């Protein structure tokens, strides 16, 4: 399988606009493909020293209630990241 590398500028823009956890969750459901090792490494680097993943951005639309704040540890992102890493290690 050919491994593709993402251009750093493209990667930064994608991270700003898209939820990496959601993208990797889609990969988990659909299977492996080229370039996913790089995405997993990015996910691992985002883990904080206390073992959480932070919420990067608040949703730009209307929120009926706020669950977590941007820049703070996120239980939901942590749950998704741990599920993705578990899947990655088992595949």
N, C-alpha and C positions, 0 to 999 in steps of 0.2 A: 504494500500500500504506500503510495506517495504521500509524504508529509508536507503540508503547505505551511508557510509562515505568513502571519499577518503583518502588514506594514504598521509601524508604531503609531503613525498619525491616524490611520484608519481605526486601529484598535482603541486609541484614546477617545475618538469621536463615538465609536460604537458603545463604549462603556458609559459615556455621558448620556447617551440617548436610550439605551436599552438595558434591561435588567439581565445581567449575566447569569444570575441564578435561574431565571425563567428559561433562558436559552439552553443552559446545560440540562435543565429538567426535561426539556423537549428532546435533547439528545439521548437522555436516559431512556425515554419512552420509545425513541425511534432507532437507536443503535449507534454504533461508532462510525466515524467518518474521518477524513483527513483534517488535520489541524486541531483536533480536540485535546491533544496532550498540552498544547500551549494554553488553551482555555483552562484546563485543570490547574496548571502551574499558576496562572493568574488568580484563580479562586483560592488556592492555598496561600498565596502571598497576602491576600486580603484578610486573612484570619488574624485577629488581635491576640496579644499575649495572654489574655484571659480566656481565649478559646471561642470568642464570638465573632460574627461578621456584622459590620455596621450597616445601617440603612444609609445609602449614599445620597438619595434625593427623596424629597416628598413628592407625591403624585401631584402634577400640575392642575388637575381638575378639582371639582368640588368634592370635599370630604365631609361625610356626615358625622364622623367621629375620628379622632386621632388616636392611633394605637401606639405608634413609635415615632420618635423625632429623628430628623436627618442628622447624621454624624454620630448617632448613639447606637449602642449595641442593639441588634435586632434579633428577637427570638425567632421570627419567621424566616429571615435570611439564614440564620444559623441552622435551623431545622432543614431547610432546603439544601444548604451547602453540605451538611453532614450526610444527608441521603445521597447526594450526588457523589461524594467521595467514597462512600461505602459501595455504591454501585460500581464506580470506577475500579476500585481495588478488587472487587469480586469478578470483574469481567476480563 
